[in-house]
Amino acid sequence: MTARTAPAKPVRVRPSSTARRPWKYRTPLIALADLVVFVALWHVAVVELELVNRVFFPSPGDVAGALATLVSSGELAGHLGTSARSWLIGYSLGAAAGVVTGLVTGSLPWANRLLMPLLWSLWATPLIALQPTLTAWLDYGDGPIIVLVFLSTMIPVALNTATGAAQTSPSLIRAARVFGAGRMAVYLKIRLPWAVPYVIGGLRLAVPTSMIGLLVGEMVGSPSGVGSIIVNATARFRTGEAFAAIGVYVVLSVVLVRLLDLAERRAGGWRNHA
């Protein structure tokens, strides 16, 4: 008879700290390296090789100097405050309206048939074309700008929220109704939490579109705001200031999108573990 041997215990290999923790600084460093390479190529093309006229296309040093002048004179702060106020009002109102519209559209069949074609039609419409009409209706100032930001925010938020509300688990809704939950309770406690990742995704998508609406509104019909800096500086061939103002828009958009991207990941993870 052969001796019986005890089964070998499985050996658990403990993952290394490198495998368990991805290098969280990798993406920012790659982005920084891309930026450094881009600025270096820009400098070489404009300053060293003189491929373009610096009056029309400034060098990175020209842009940095113009930005420093705008900051030190206080001009940028004043215009940035005007832009921030218009954007916050339009974005906040658009986000709230988009969430409500999306919840109704995604949960009620008749509302879906009625509103969804309208929302997709508005999404396909270049809202820039509405600027002259809005100016004629609301006169020059903050009104047309806020409306453009509102529409540029509301539509993507409503479409994303409608998708999330429509995909809410039917079993959760049935369970809530069995326990006596009313329609409003189902919206607030079931459909809205389920649609949170979609809402944040819509808010993230709405950042660049709302920034475009803000920029167009300020460039066409506003005496103040960062967009007016671009118009006035370009008219005086101070392209360094124009590029500096454009850079401010880019930085703000990237920061806001990044913050909402982090919120979207947290919301998605919360729902997956729920």
C-alpha positions in Angstrom: 0.0 0.0 0.0 1.2 3.4 -0.8 1.3 6.0 2.0 -1.3 8.7 1.8 0.1 12.1 1.7 -1.7 15.1 2.9 -2.8 17.5 0.2 -0.4 20.4 -0.2 -1.7 23.7 1.0 -2.1 26.3 -1.7 0.6 28.9 -1.5 -0.9 32.4 -1.5 1.4 34.8 -3.3 1.0 38.2 -1.8 1.0 40.9 -4.4 3.7 43.4 -4.3 2.9 47.0 -3.3 3.6 48.0 -6.9 0.9 45.7 -8.2 -1.6 46.7 -5.5 -1.1 50.4 -5.8 -0.8 51.8 -9.3 1.5 54.7 -9.7 -1.0 57.5 -9.1 1.4 60.2 -10.4 1.9 58.5 -13.8 -0.9 60.3 -15.7 -0.2 63.8 -14.4 3.5 63.4 -15.2 2.6 62.2 -18.7 0.4 65.2 -19.2 3.1 67.5 -17.9 5.6 66.0 -20.3 3.2 66.5 -23.2 2.8 70.1 -22.2 6.6 70.7 -22.0 7.2 69.2 -25.4 4.3 71.2 -26.9 5.7 74.5 -25.5 9.2 73.6 -26.6 8.1 72.9 -30.2 6.0 76.1 -30.1 9.0 78.2 -29.0 11.3 76.6 -31.6 8.8 77.2 -34.4 8.0 80.8 -33.6 11.3 82.1 -32.1 14.1 80.0 -33.4 12.9 79.1 -36.9 10.6 82.1 -37.3 8.1 80.1 -39.3 5.3 82.6 -38.4 5.1 86.3 -37.7 5.0 86.9 -33.9 2.5 89.7 -34.4 -0.1 87.2 -35.4 1.2 84.1 -33.5 3.0 85.0 -30.3 5.7 82.9 -28.6 5.2 81.2 -25.3 7.2 83.9 -23.7 5.0 86.6 -25.2 1.9 84.8 -23.8 3.4 84.5 -20.4 4.4 88.1 -20.3 0.9 89.2 -21.4 -0.6 87.0 -18.7 1.6 88.5 -16.1 0.6 92.0 -17.2 -3.1 91.1 -17.1 -2.8 89.6 -13.6 -0.7 92.5 -12.1 -3.0 95.2 -13.5 -6.0 93.5 -12.0 -7.8 93.5 -15.4 -7.9 89.7 -15.6 -9.4 89.4 -12.1 -12.3 91.8 -13.0 -13.1 90.1 -16.2 -12.7 86.7 -14.7 -15.2 87.6 -12.0 -17.8 88.6 -14.6 -17.3 85.4 -16.5 -17.5 83.3 -13.4 -20.7 84.8 -12.3 -22.4 84.3 -15.6 -21.1 80.8 -15.9 -22.1 79.8 -12.4 -25.7 81.1 -12.8 -26.2 79.5 -16.2 -24.5 76.2 -15.2 -26.4 75.8 -11.9 -29.8 76.5 -13.4 -29.0 74.3 -16.4 -27.9 71.4 -14.2 -31.0 71.6 -12.0 -33.3 71.8 -15.0 -31.5 69.0 -16.8 -31.8 66.7 -13.8 -35.5 67.3 -13.4 -36.1 67.0 -17.2 -34.0 63.9 -17.4 -35.8 62.1 -14.5 -39.2 62.9 -16.0 -38.2 61.9 -19.6 -36.5 58.7 -18.5 -39.3 57.5 -16.3 -42.5 58.4 -18.0 -43.2 56.9 -21.5 -45.3 59.7 -22.7 -42.7 62.3 -21.6 -40.0 60.3 -23.3 -42.0 60.3 -26.6 -42.7 64.0 -26.3 -39.4 65.4 -24.9 -36.6 63.1 -26.2 -36.9 64.2 -29.9 -36.9 67.8 -28.8 -33.8 67.3 -26.6 -31.9 65.5 -29.4 -32.9 68.2 -31.9 -31.6 70.9 -29.5 -28.4 68.9 -29.0 -27.8 68.7 -32.8 -28.5 72.5 -33.1 -25.4 74.8 -33.0 -26.4 77.0 -30.1 -24.0 79.6 -31.4 -26.6 80.4 -34.1 -29.0 81.5 -31.3 -26.7 84.3 -30.1 -28.0 87.1 -32.4 -31.7 86.2 -31.6 -31.0 86.1 -27.9 -29.3 89.4 -28.1 -32.3 90.9 -29.9 -34.7 89.5 -27.3 -32.6 90.2 -24.1 -30.4 93.1 -25.3 -26.6 93.2 -24.7 -25.3 92.1 -21.3 -25.4 89.0 -19.1 -28.8 87.8 -20.2 -27.9 86.1 -23.6 -24.7 84.7 -22.1 -26.5 83.1 -19.2 -29.2 81.6 -21.5 -26.4 80.2 -23.8 -24.7 78.6 -20.8 -28.0 77.3 -19.5 -28.9 75.6 -22.7 -25.4 74.2 -23.2 -25.6 72.7 -19.7 -29.2 71.6 -19.6 -29.3 69.5 -22.7 -26.4 67.1 -22.1 -27.4 66.7 -18.4 -31.0 65.9 -19.3 -30.0 63.4 -22.0 -27.6 61.6 -19.6 -30.0 61.7 -16.7 -32.8 60.3 -18.8 -30.6 57.3 -19.8 -29.9 56.6 -16.1 -33.5 57.0 -15.0 -34.7 54.7 -17.8 -32.2 52.0 -16.7 -33.2 52.0 -13.1 -33.7 48.4 -11.8 -37.4 47.5 -12.0 -37.1 45.2 -9.0 -36.1 48.2 -6.8 -39.1 50.2 -7.9 -41.5 47.3 -7.3 -40.0 46.7 -3.8 -40.3 50.4 -3.0 -44.0 50.4 -4.0 -44.6 47.2 -2.1 -43.4 49.1 1.0 -45.8 52.0 0.3 -43.4 54.5 -1.4 -45.2 57.1 -3.4 -44.2 58.5 -6.7 -42.0 61.3 -5.3 -40.3 58.9 -2.9 -39.5 56.6 -5.8 -37.9 59.5 -7.7 -35.9 60.8 -4.7 -34.8 57.5 -3.2 -34.6 55.1 -6.2 -34.4 56.8 -9.6 -32.2 59.7 -8.6 -29.6 57.7 -6.7 -29.4 55.2 -9.5 -28.9 58.0 -12.0 -26.2 59.8 -10.1 -23.3 58.5 -12.2 -25.2 59.5 -15.3 -25.9 62.9 -13.9 -22.2 63.5 -13.1 -21.3 62.3 -16.6 -23.7 64.8 -18.0 -22.3 67.6 -15.8 -18.8 66.6 -17.0 -19.8 66.7 -20.6 -21.5 70.1 -20.1 -18.4 71.8 -18.8 -16.7 72.3 -22.3 -20.1 73.0 -24.0 -21.0 75.6 -21.4 -17.6 77.2 -21.7 -18.1 77.5 -25.4 -21.5 79.1 -24.9 -19.9 81.5 -22.4 -17.1 82.4 -24.7 -19.3 83.0 -27.7 -21.7 85.1 -25.7 -18.9 87.3 -24.3 -17.2 87.6 -27.7 -20.3 88.7 -29.5 -22.3 90.8 -27.1 -20.6 91.7 -23.8 -18.3 94.6 -22.9 -16.7 92.6 -20.0 -15.6 89.0 -19.4 -12.6 87.0 -20.5 -14.1 86.7 -24.0 -14.1 90.5 -24.4 -10.4 90.4 -23.6 -9.9 88.1 -26.6 -11.9 90.4 -28.9 -10.3 93.7 -27.8 -6.8 92.3 -27.8 -7.2 90.7 -31.2 -8.5 94.0 -32.6 -5.4 95.8 -31.4 -3.0 93.0 -32.6 -2.1 92.2 -29.0 -2.2 88.5 -29.7 -0.2 87.7 -26.6 -3.1 88.9 -24.4 -5.6 87.0 -26.6 -3.7 83.7 -26.3 -3.4 84.3 -22.5 -7.1 84.7 -22.2 -7.7 81.6 -24.2 -5.2 79.7 -22.0 -7.3 80.8 -18.9 -10.4 79.3 -20.5 -8.5 76.0 -21.2 -7.1 75.7 -17.7 -10.5 76.3 -16.1 -12.2 73.8 -18.4 -9.5 71.1 -17.7 -9.7 71.6 -13.9 -13.5 71.5 -13.8 -13.6 68.4 -16.1 -11.0 66.7 -13.9 -13.0 67.4 -10.7 -16.2 66.0 -12.2 -14.2 63.0 -13.6 -13.1 62.1 -10.1 -16.7 62.6 -8.8 -18.0 60.3 -11.6 -15.5 57.6 -10.7 -16.5 57.7 -7.0 -20.2 57.7 -7.9 -19.8 54.8 -10.3 -17.9 52.8 -7.7 -20.5 53.5 -5.1 -23.3 52.2 -7.3 -21.3 49.1 -8.2 -20.7 48.2 -4.6 -24.3 49.0 -3.5 
